[in-house]
Amino acid sequence: MDISLENVRHVAKLSRLNLTSAEEELMTEQLNAILHYAEKLNELETDEVEPTTHVLHVSNVMREDEARPSLTLEQVMRNAPEEEDGQFKVPAILE
């Protein structure tokens, strides 16, 4: 499959790119080179290769949930501008 000069002009127009005729020809050559390189992948024997979503094995690293010491309520509320009933008090934003 080849990209034509008209294809490049059409895409440039859709993208609102003002390309000179030299740039249009350069883009046509470069896009065709990319497509021809990608076509080489079709030559590979992939019948025995399983489809994957990632080239590396990816897994979540999980750990046991452990209760650990934490700040006391009093220590946490020291940073609160306002506090009410052990909770941060914030201004109402409803009208």
C-alpha positions in Angstrom: 0.0 0.0 0.0 1.3 3.4 -0.9 0.4 6.9 0.2 -0.3 9.2 -2.7 0.5 12.9 -2.9 -3.3 13.5 -2.9 -3.6 11.6 0.4 -0.9 13.7 2.0 -2.6 16.9 0.7 -6.0 15.7 2.0 -4.6 14.9 5.5 -2.7 18.2 5.6 -5.9 20.1 4.8 -7.9 18.2 7.5 -5.1 19.0 9.9 -5.0 22.6 8.8 -1.3 22.3 7.9 0.1 24.6 5.2 2.7 22.4 3.5 4.9 23.6 0.7 5.1 21.3 -2.4 8.5 20.2 -1.2 7.2 19.3 2.2 4.3 17.4 0.6 6.7 15.3 -1.4 8.9 14.7 1.6 6.0 13.6 3.7 4.8 11.3 1.0 8.2 9.7 0.8 8.6 9.4 4.5 5.1 7.9 5.1 5.7 5.4 2.3 9.0 4.4 3.8 7.2 3.8 7.2 4.5 1.7 5.5 7.0 -0.4 3.6 9.0 -1.0 6.8 5.8 -2.0 8.6 4.9 -4.4 5.8 8.1 -6.4 6.5 6.4 -7.5 9.7 4.0 -9.5 7.6 6.9 -11.7 6.5 7.4 -13.0 10.1 6.1 -16.4 11.0 3.8 -15.8 13.9 1.5 -18.8 13.8 3.1 -20.3 16.9 3.2 -17.0 18.9 0.5 -16.3 21.4 -1.2 -12.9 21.4 -0.1 -10.7 24.3 -1.1 -7.3 25.6 2.4 -6.6 26.9 5.9 -7.8 25.9 6.8 -8.3 29.6 5.0 -10.3 32.2 3.1 -7.7 34.3 1.5 -8.6 37.6 0.4 -6.7 40.7 2.6 -6.9 43.7 0.3 -7.5 46.6 1.1 -7.7 50.3 -0.9 -8.7 53.3 -2.9 -6.0 54.9 -1.4 -5.4 58.3 -2.6 -3.1 61.1 0.2 -0.7 62.1 0.5 2.1 64.5 -1.0 5.3 63.2 -1.6 8.9 64.4 -4.0 9.4 67.2 -7.1 11.5 66.6 -5.7 14.2 68.8 -2.5 14.4 66.7 -4.5 14.5 63.4 -6.8 17.3 64.7 -3.8 19.5 65.7 -3.5 20.4 61.9 -7.2 21.1 61.4 -8.2 24.7 61.1 -11.6 23.9 62.6 -12.8 20.6 64.2 -16.2 19.4 65.3 -17.0 16.0 66.8 -13.6 14.6 65.8 -13.9 15.6 62.2 -12.4 18.3 60.0 -14.9 21.2 59.7 -15.0 22.9 56.3 -17.0 25.8 55.0 -20.3 24.9 53.3 -20.2 25.3 49.5 -23.9 24.8 48.9 -26.0 27.8 48.1 
